[in-house]
Amino acid sequence: MEQRFEKLLFAMRWLLAPIYFGLSLALLALAIKFFQELVHLFPHILETAETDLILTVLALVDIALVGSLIIMVMLSGYENFVSRIDVDTATEKLGWMGKLDAGTLKIKVAASIVAISSIHLLQAFMDVQKIPNDKLMWYVIIHMTFVFSALLLGWLDKIAFSSHRDH
């Protein structure tokens, strides 16, 4: 009875597979939005102010970072919690695949959130004359909370797993 229950429990990991597939659909939505922004940009590129162009490019970089975050979570999460991903050739395999454990993935997600938050903060600073000071202050506070959380997460990971990773 216990062995059957444990096998069933272990098989439940496959419930994550559709969730990771759902992330690929979110990635598709991001790609559509990315190219929609490009299509809107190019017809007006010559009359677009430099600041507006920079803000648009930052928005595109933001979308690319979120897309990269989705790929990282999708592939390493699948490999960590569901099944190994077998690619046909070694040249197709990404260098980090199979090397990100759940703790390292959390740190990378936190670092990505800080990078995305940095871009949003930079966008706010580029448009600072239109943003009230109290709102800008909250942007900085929220960003610093993300930075502090990422640093704390990295520090805790180092303390907890330094002896395991040294070998």
Phi, psi and omega in degrees: 000312181297319181295319178296318178298317180294322177295318178297316178299317179294322179292337180297343178301336181291346174295340177285335184304312178296331178294316177294325175296320177301324176296326178293328176291323175296323177296320177298317178299319178296318180297318177298316179296320179302309183287333174297317178298319178296317180298322178289330184284312191297322179296338184246017188298324184286333178260003179282131178293152182302318180298317179294323178296316179297318178297321178293317178296320177297322177296322177293319177297320178301314178298319179296320178295318178296320177299317178296321177298318179298315179300314181299312181293317184297307185285313182287326175297316178299313180294323182285325191244344183243291185199157175295145175262119179260113174259153187296316184236156179293335180288336179279337184287132178286145185301329184270349182295136181084355182249350182264110173277176184300321180294315179295323178298318178300319180294318178295322176297315179298318179295322177294320178297320177297317180296317179295317178297323178298319179294317178297320179293319177297320176299319178296318180293328178291337182242033191299329182291342181262355185250128178299148183301320181294325177291318178297320178300317179295323176302315181294317180299315179296316178299314180295329174296317177297316179299311180300316180298317179295317178296317179296318178298316178296318179295315178297321177296319179296317179295314186287325189240009182298324181289329180284327185272347180287339185267000000 
